[in-house]
Amino acid sequence: MSVQSSPKSVALISYHTCPLASEEGKETGGMNVYVLELAKALGEAGWHVDIFTRKQDPSNAATVSIAPSVTLYHVEAGPAANLTKLEMRDHISTFAGHVWQIWQTQQKNYFVVHAHYYLSGLIAQELQHRSRQQSTQLPLVITYHTMALLKNLVARSESEREDSVRLEAEFQLAQHAQAIITPSEVESDYVATLLGAHPDRVHVVPPGVNLNTFRPIDQQLAKQQIGADPATNMILFAGRIEPLKGLDSLLYAIKILKQRRPKLPLCLCIVGGDISQPNEAWSTELKRINDLKHLLGLHTEVRFVGQQPQTQLPYYYNAAEVVVMPSHYESFGMVAAEAMACGAPVLMTNVMGISERIDETHRQLITTAQHPLLLADQIEAVITNRDARHTLSQSLRESVIDLDWQQVVQRVIAVYEHCQPHQQSKA
């Protein structure tokens, strides 16, 4: 490349999912939010940011200006129709080739490339190799978002297990990336000890939270906004509808609580999943949870509300008496961070990265995966002790104030600068 390197230019690779997916009518998760908010924060910090994602809809514009210095590229690679992550592997080289062509045509030259998820990591490696052929250094930073080894540890069926291709790719990336960003100390230890990454290359930087969006709102106003019954104790789950999230344990806990306290008005509100289609077209896991709802006789106690935009989520968090995250594995738990920023009580499993932020005085908010009896006890304790809510809300919000994106992005930038060749302590 002939252009001089810009010290404030970064390429973000988000191959399998678009950060704008919610605006494009597709289901999103924590990674979509993370990449989009990171890009915006980098732009506000004075960086030029290009995001590269696979074009999944023919109507997607080739480029989208997200902010004055943030541009998203929809790159063609394989059929635009929905592909599984396994099918997307077949188009990795095509995607990398098209991205490289954009870089050459527009004379792009980046300070660093930051890959999100292992598929993006493989693409970034190919782009890094092409750069080396032109005697250009392109440091690679990767954020796994989830680790295959840990997902397999809690998989309950063969269909939930990640295959050897992903496992080997994550091991390889751990050896070759100039920096690995993990969301928690626990995940950092796993990356170093299980994947064998050199500790000097592993950096703990938790995801940020948009504190302007996620803020305390009067509970009754929030319930009015989402159409919730003000007299009902609302229990909230938000996230992807997949086995890893432990929704079945939560439904068991609601059933137990209903049996114990039949006069206690309860409603479990489930945010997530595509419920716009007839029931027979729902995803396998969504149908399974719906069947379980009816099997347990929770016909009126469980309500599916489908995907919700980021702007609406604060109302759901603030309307809830308690937010519950019964996950079997969660690298961090952005939903919990968002809810805590709203001051909502959050019950979370001890396998989640964000659980590290719960101090000893609030250990009652930590639960155990696959323990519905304990979870029922904890839900009951939270919703029947309203006097403690105000103090708890303030404490929880204070525990995530430092996750404001303006602070978190400075830590990410420090990682980018650390992985430059002249600053690396280990080759």
Secondary structure in CASP SS format (residue, H / E / C, confidence):
PFRMAT SS
TARGET T0000
AUTHOR 0000-0000-0000
METHOD secondary structure of the structure
MODEL  1
M C 1.00
S C 1.00
V C 1.00
Q C 1.00
S C 1.00
S C 1.00
P C 1.00
K C 1.00
S E 1.00
V E 1.00
A E 1.00
L E 1.00
I E 1.00
S C 1.00
Y C 1.00
H C 1.00
T C 1.00
C C 1.00
P C 1.00
L C 1.00
A C 1.00
S C 1.00
E C 1.00
E C 1.00
G C 1.00
K C 1.00
E C 1.00
T C 1.00
G C 1.00
G H 1.00
M H 1.00
N H 1.00
V H 1.00
Y H 1.00
V H 1.00
L H 1.00
E H 1.00
L H 1.00
A H 1.00
K H 1.00
A H 1.00
L H 1.00
G H 1.00
E H 1.00
A C 1.00
G C 1.00
W C 1.00
H E 1.00
V E 1.00
D E 1.00
I E 1.00
F E 1.00
T E 1.00
R E 1.00
K C 1.00
Q C 1.00
D C 1.00
P C 1.00
S C 1.00
N C 1.00
A C 1.00
A C 1.00
T E 1.00
V E 1.00
S E 1.00
I E 1.00
A E 1.00
P C 1.00
S C 1.00
V E 1.00
T E 1.00
L E 1.00
Y E 1.00
H E 1.00
V E 1.00
E C 1.00
A C 1.00
G C 1.00
P C 1.00
A C 1.00
A C 1.00
N C 1.00
L C 1.00
T C 1.00
K H 1.00
L H 1.00
E H 1.00
M H 1.00
R H 1.00
D H 1.00
H H 1.00
I H 1.00
S H 1.00
T H 1.00
F H 1.00
A H 1.00
G H 1.00
H H 1.00
V H 1.00
W H 1.00
Q H 1.00
I H 1.00
W H 1.00
Q H 1.00
T H 1.00
Q C 1.00
Q C 1.00
K C 1.00
N C 1.00
Y C 1.00
F C 1.00
V E 1.00
V E 1.00
H E 1.00
A E 1.00
H E 1.00
Y C 1.00
Y H 1.00
L H 1.00
S H 1.00
G H 1.00
L H 1.00
I H 1.00
A H 1.00
Q H 1.00
E H 1.00
L H 1.00
Q H 1.00
H H 1.00
R H 1.00
S H 1.00
R H 1.00
Q H 1.00
Q C 1.00
S C 1.00
T C 1.00
Q C 1.00
L C 1.00
P C 1.00
L E 1.00
V E 1.00
I E 1.00
T E 1.00
Y C 1.00
H C 1.00
T C 1.00
M C 1.00
A H 1.00
L H 1.00
L H 1.00
K H 1.00
N H 1.00
L H 1.00
V H 1.00
A C 1.00
R C 1.00
S C 1.00
E H 1.00
S H 1.00
E H 1.00
R C 1.00
E C 1.00
D C 1.00
S H 1.00
V H 1.00
R H 1.00
L H 1.00
E H 1.00
A H 1.00
E H 1.00
F H 1.00
Q H 1.00
L H 1.00
A H 1.00
Q H 1.00
H H 1.00
A C 1.00
Q C 1.00
A E 1.00
I E 1.00
I E 1.00
T E 1.00
P C 1.00
S C 1.00
E H 1.00
V H 1.00
E H 1.00
S H 1.00
D H 1.00
Y H 1.00
V H 1.00
A H 1.00
T H 1.00
L C 1.00
L C 1.00
G C 1.00
A C 1.00
H C 1.00
P H 1.00
D H 1.00
R H 1.00
V E 1.00
H E 1.00
V E 1.00
V C 1.00
P C 1.00
P C 1.00
G C 1.00
V E 1.00
N C 1.00
L C 1.00
N C 1.00
T C 1.00
F C 1.00
R C 1.00
P C 1.00
I C 1.00
D C 1.00
Q H 1.00
Q H 1.00
L H 1.00
A H 1.00
K H 1.00
Q H 1.00
Q H 1.00
I H 1.00
G C 1.00
A C 1.00
D C 1.00
P C 1.00
A C 1.00
T C 1.00
N E 1.00
M E 1.00
I E 1.00
L E 1.00
F E 1.00
A E 1.00
G C 1.00
R C 1.00
I C 1.00
E C 1.00
P H 1.00
L H 1.00
K H 1.00
G C 1.00
L H 1.00
D H 1.00
S H 1.00
L H 1.00
L H 1.00
Y H 1.00
A H 1.00
I H 1.00
K H 1.00
I H 1.00
L H 1.00
K H 1.00
Q H 1.00
R H 1.00
R C 1.00
P C 1.00
K C 1.00
L C 1.00
P C 1.00
L E 1.00
C E 1.00
L E 1.00
C E 1.00
I E 1.00
V E 1.00
G C 1.00
G C 1.00
D C 1.00
I C 1.00
S C 1.00
Q C 1.00
P C 1.00
N H 1.00
E H 1.00
A H 1.00
W C 1.00
S C 1.00
T H 1.00
E H 1.00
L H 1.00
K H 1.00
R H 1.00
I H 1.00
N H 1.00
D H 1.00
L H 1.00
K H 1.00
H H 1.00
L H 1.00
L C 1.00
G C 1.00
L C 1.00
H C 1.00
T C 1.00
E C 1.00
V E 1.00
R E 1.00
F E 1.00
V E 1.00
G E 1.00
Q C 1.00
Q C 1.00
P C 1.00
Q C 1.00
T C 1.00
Q C 1.00
L H 1.00
P H 1.00
Y H 1.00
Y H 1.00
Y H 1.00
N H 1.00
A H 1.00
A C 1.00
E C 1.00
V E 1.00
V E 1.00
V E 1.00
M E 1.00
P C 1.00
S C 1.00
H C 1.00
Y C 1.00
E E 1.00
S C 1.00
F C 1.00
G C 1.00
M H 1.00
V H 1.00
A H 1.00
A H 1.00
E H 1.00
A H 1.00
M H 1.00
A H 1.00
C C 1.00
G C 1.00
A C 1.00
P C 1.00
V E 1.00
L E 1.00
M E 1.00
T E 1.00
N C 1.00
V C 1.00
M E 1.00
G H 1.00
I H 1.00
S H 1.00
E H 1.00
R H 1.00
I C 1.00
D C 1.00
E H 1.00
T H 1.00
H H 1.00
R H 1.00
Q H 1.00
L H 1.00
I E 1.00
T E 1.00
T C 1.00
A C 1.00
Q C 1.00
H C 1.00
P H 1.00
L H 1.00
L H 1.00
L H 1.00
A H 1.00
D H 1.00
Q H 1.00
I H 1.00
E H 1.00
A H 1.00
V H 1.00
I H 1.00
T C 1.00
N C 1.00
R H 1.00
D H 1.00
A H 1.00
R H 1.00
H H 1.00
T H 1.00
L H 1.00
S H 1.00
Q H 1.00
S H 1.00
L H 1.00
R H 1.00
E H 1.00
S C 1.00
V C 1.00
I H 1.00
D H 1.00
L H 1.00
D E 1.00
W H 1.00
Q H 1.00
Q H 1.00
V H 1.00
V H 1.00
Q H 1.00
R H 1.00
V H 1.00
I H 1.00
A H 1.00
V H 1.00
Y H 1.00
E H 1.00
H H 1.00
C C 1.00
Q C 1.00
P H 1.00
H H 1.00
Q H 1.00
Q C 1.00
S C 1.00
K C 1.00
A C 1.00
END
